[in-house]
Amino acid sequence: MRTPEDNDILLQHELAVMEGILESKAQYRKIVKAGIAKWVKDFQDGRIEIKTVDDLKKLIEIDIELQKDEL
């Protein structure tokens, strides 16, 4: 049986883990958003053809997955 102190320690650990996950997700979103912006710029500059849209689709899907827990 856990003591109240054990419960507090467990809760603090879980909060620290969740904070780390949220920080990582924020960093990943920055990377994905930068990738999307680069893709759009390269597309506008004519360096990307329509046949490579799958790359953009993957970036958008990753961004959406990262945002799911924020709702």
N, C-alpha and C positions, 0 to 999 in steps of 0.2 A: 504494500500500500504506500502510495506517495504522500509525502508531507506537503503542506502548502509551499514550503521553500523549494521543494523539488518541482512542483508545478510552475512556480515563478521562473526557475532556471530553464525549464523546458520551453516555456512561453518566450522567454528572452532569446533562446537559441532559435526557435522557429521564426521569430520576428527578424533576427539577424540574417537568417537564410533567405527569407522572403525579400528583405531589403537588397541583398546581393543579387537575387534574381531580377528584381525590378531595375536595378542599375545596369545589369548586363543587357536587358531588353532595350533600355533606353539607348545604350551604345550601339546595339545591333540596328535599331531603327535609324540612327544617324547614318550608319554605313549604307543601309538599304536606300534611304532617301537620297543620299549622295549618288548612289548607283543609278537610281531612277533619273535624277537630274542630269547626270552625264549621258545616259542613254538618250534622253530627249534632246539634249544639245547636239549630240553626234547625229541624231536623226535629222534635226533641223539643218545641220550643216552638210547633209548628204553623205555622211560617212557610214550610215547604216541604211540597209535596204529593208523593205517591208518583210522580207522572208525571215528576218531575225527578230520578229516581234515576240517570239517565245521567250527570249531573254527578259524583255520588259514584263511579260506576263508573270514569269517566275519571281521577279523582284516585287511586283505588286502583291502577289500571293503571300510572299514572305512578310511583307509589311502588314498585310491584313491579319495574318496569324499572330504577329507580335502585338497587334492592337487589341485582339480579342479580350484579353484579361483586363483591359483598361475600361471596358464598358460597364 
